[in-house]
């Protein structure tokens, strides 16, 4: 009897606790959503396959859909990436860009919305030169097969043909599109063309040596659009 009384009092106390904390959680949620790294947007502006700019170290001739260039610039400012492949396919002038049919069927490389990266000056062994690429991979994919938006698929440790000492694959969420066509929309994290994340203009950018770490495994997707099936390699 006394036990039952105690537990019901405890249940009431928990209820009161939950109610009193609800506004606090709401504030926490807002603060998290306002973080530039946690927000993404869909870009409907027309895409175009363009050369990767010099500010993003890359293999000569590599190209991507221009709508992910600002994100690539931001990544290159914070992580020592060297892009080894971007768009893979024909250009309107008939020229071929990127490696030839080296990606899986349906790969985002065929839409210019994926890059393969290695460390600048890195080795072909998983050594210290890969540490920041591993950090980038963990930021983009805090939990295996649950990439952080706007990434659609992240290939690294745990994915065949990828990983430390091999390469990191990053692809962006996008509207379904046939191979060698431009997607109607692309999801990006919002940075402008100076590499400053929108809403942070005038503030000091994060120090390059302290790139953002995993957020604790809670990812916020604004679309829920594309299913993560298919590697998009
Ligand atoms: Zn790839």
Boltz pocket constraint, residues with backbone or C-beta under 6 A from the ligand:
constraints:
  - pocket:
      binder: B
      contacts: [[A, 103], [A, 109], [A, 114], [A, 115], [A, 116], [A, 168], [A, 169], [A, 170], [A, 232], [A, 233]]
      max_distance: 6.0
